[in-house]
Amino acid sequence: MADAEGQRKRKADRLVKKYLSEAKKNLGDSALFYESLERAMHNYLRAKLRIETTEMAKEKIAQMLEDKGAQTDSITQFIELLKSCEFARYASGASNNVAADYEKATLVITQLDKQL
């Protein structure tokens, strides 16, 4: 109980890893891949920023990450990745490079984790 914050962060880290590994398993199915990737990114934000899904406007996310000390480049990459996920999921006929987006996601989440 004394380390409730630490336990919450460890649990969140496990969830992010779970969803990222789920996304990796779905590299062959772009719809499932982007759904899993978006879920991983949202869970990461919930854990690090204590933000609810209803508060996940990109401008608010960017401001909160900046307030926590994240670098502008990492914030931009994270927001662009969120946009890529949304575009791939909701635009018909969208063709994206899922492998590149997976690598980008793991890189940007690792960068943000070090900065926050």
C-alpha positions, 0 to 999 in steps of 0.5 A: 500500500505504501508504494501504490503509485509504483504499483500502478506504474508497474501495472501500466507498464505491463499493460503497454507491453501486452498491447504492444506485443498484441500489435506485433502479433497482428502485423499481418492484419492492419486493422487489428494492428492499429487497434492494438497499437492505439490501445497501447498508446492510450493505456500508456497515456493513462498511466503516465499522465493520469488522463481519462479516455474522454480527455484524449484530445491531441492538443491536451495530450501534447500540452500535458506531455510538455508540462511533464518535461517531454521533448518536443520531438518526442511529443510530435512523433507520439501525436503523429503516430496517434494520427496515423493509427486513426487514419489507418483505422477509419479511412477506407483503403488506407495503406500504411507500413505497419512494421514501420509504425510498430518500430516507431511506436516502440521507439517513441514510447521508450523515449517518452518513458525516459523523459517523464 
